[in-house]
Amino acid sequence: MFTEKEIKAPNGIMFIVVLLVLQLAGIAALINGIQSHAGWQIVVSAIYTIVVFICWFGFFMVHPKQAAVLQLFGKYVGTVHMPGLRWANPFYSKARVSMRVRNFESGKLKVNDNSGNPIEIAAVIVWEVVDTAEAVFQVDDYEDFVSIQSESALRNLATSYAYDNHENEEISLRSDPIQISEALKCEVQDRLEKAGVKVIEARISHLAYAPEIANAMLRRQQAMAIISARQKVVEGAVGMVEMALTQLSEREIVELDSERKAAMVSNLLVVLCSDEAAQPVVNTGSLY
């Protein structure tokens, strides 16, 4: 397992001045050796000048919210986070890794939910790199790894929950967005942990029944909504009838036998539960 090791790289501006002075000194010594025909001075000055020239290739730029992973002949040396112009061993290879917050939106995936219904689902994953060593060395391409593992986690989540819960007893994809988002975030984070990636947010961006069953499921939802509404109407109507009978009896407005009570209950339920306004009929005769 690779763990990030932060190192400090010297300021590049300072090294420009130092290398410039050393380079000029080497060139001056080389010219002096040629003029004086000193062979040993020419060789030493030439080698010195070449070494200083190679050092010029050690400069590299680190942008804000970016890191540079340094390697020496395949060995991990460390990571530079401090932004600006930096200098390091010119033989170091420098791989730049963005530490910025990024997002990934999956395509619309067609999967079966926990009830076996085909659905279309997509998600948005907000993530960032928190360990550059793991991101570079643990996986081949961490960006590709994030996209593939995110879609895999989304598929697994979709098969673990039902699209909708008509009994309101279990968590469903449509009815419980907060719990589903948290479950998706944990699922994706578990898969991306080894790549040095932190998942900031995960949420469903598209959720629908597959086209082949969309019309049938829409009719089912409409039927369930009508049944639920009817239940509420009947509960309210029964309460109103009970209240009417109780108040008539307590105030002794009229005494009704069982048959008349049944007729009154029937009439009230018809009036209260009817979809259309009831037409009143005035009784001009006696009660019986």
Buried (B, 14 or more C-beta within 10 A) or exposed (E): EBEBEEEEBEEBEEBBEEBEEBBEBBBEBBEEBEEEEBEEBBEBBBEBBEEBBEBBEBBBEBEEEBBBBBBEEEEBBBBBBEEEBBBBEBEBEBBBBBBEEBEBEBEEBEBBBBEEBBBBBBBBBBBBBEBBBBBBBBBEEBBEBBBEBBBBBBBBBBEBBBBBBEEEEEBBBBBBEEEBBEBBBEBBBEBBBBBBBBBEEBBBEBBBBBEEEBEEBEEEBEEEEEEEEEEEBEEEBBEBBEEEBEEBEEEEEEEBEEEEBEEBBEEBBEBBEEEEEEEEEEEEEEEE
